[in-house]
């Protein structure tokens, strides 16, 4: 079941590499499958591809729903869940700098 979902996400990402919510969903699959390192790789790749000018219209933007800030917030949540507080804090700072959530709080 997980392998089938991975194939679906892989196909989608080949077609639409700049779609941040798709990267987030693929990373969530890995996290829920107990593959935190794979989830990190997905989020890192999403940040690279969504920042490289391939962002899909309507898929990015503020509020943590997508784009760099949403990917960073997802990654911070992953690290927090893994007990990696320093990494989560760094990612939250990057998200805030990217215009994402946090509302000035840390």
Residue pairs with C-beta under 8 A, 6 or more apart in sequence:
2 29
2 33
5 29
6 26
6 29
9 22
9 25
9 26
9 29
10 26
12 19
12 22
13 19
13 22
13 23
13 26
16 22
16 56
17 49
17 54
18 49
18 50
18 52
18 53
18 54
18 55
18 56
18 59
19 50
19 56
19 59
19 66
20 46
20 50
20 55
20 56
20 59
20 60
20 66
20 67
20 68
20 70
20 71
21 59
21 65
21 66
21 70
22 59
23 42
23 43
23 45
23 46
23 49
23 50
23 71
24 43
24 46
24 66
24 70
24 71
24 74
26 42
26 46
27 39
27 40
27 42
27 43
27 46
27 74
27 75
27 78
28 39
28 74
30 36
30 38
30 39
30 42
31 39
31 78
31 81
36 78
36 82
39 78
40 75
40 78
43 71
43 74
43 75
43 78
44 75
46 71
47 68
47 71
47 72
50 59
50 60
50 67
50 68
50 71
51 68
55 67
59 66
59 67
60 66
60 67
60 68
60 70
61 67
62 69
62 99
62 100
63 69
63 100
63 101
64 70
64 73
64 95
64 100
64 101
67 98
68 95
68 98
68 100
69 95
69 98
69 99
69 100
69 101
70 100
72 91
72 92
72 94
72 95
72 98
72 100
73 91
73 92
73 95
73 100
73 101
75 91
76 87
76 88
76 89
76 91
76 92
76 95
77 88
79 85
79 87
79 88
79 91
80 88
89 106
92 102
92 106
93 106
95 101
95 102
96 102
96 104
96 106
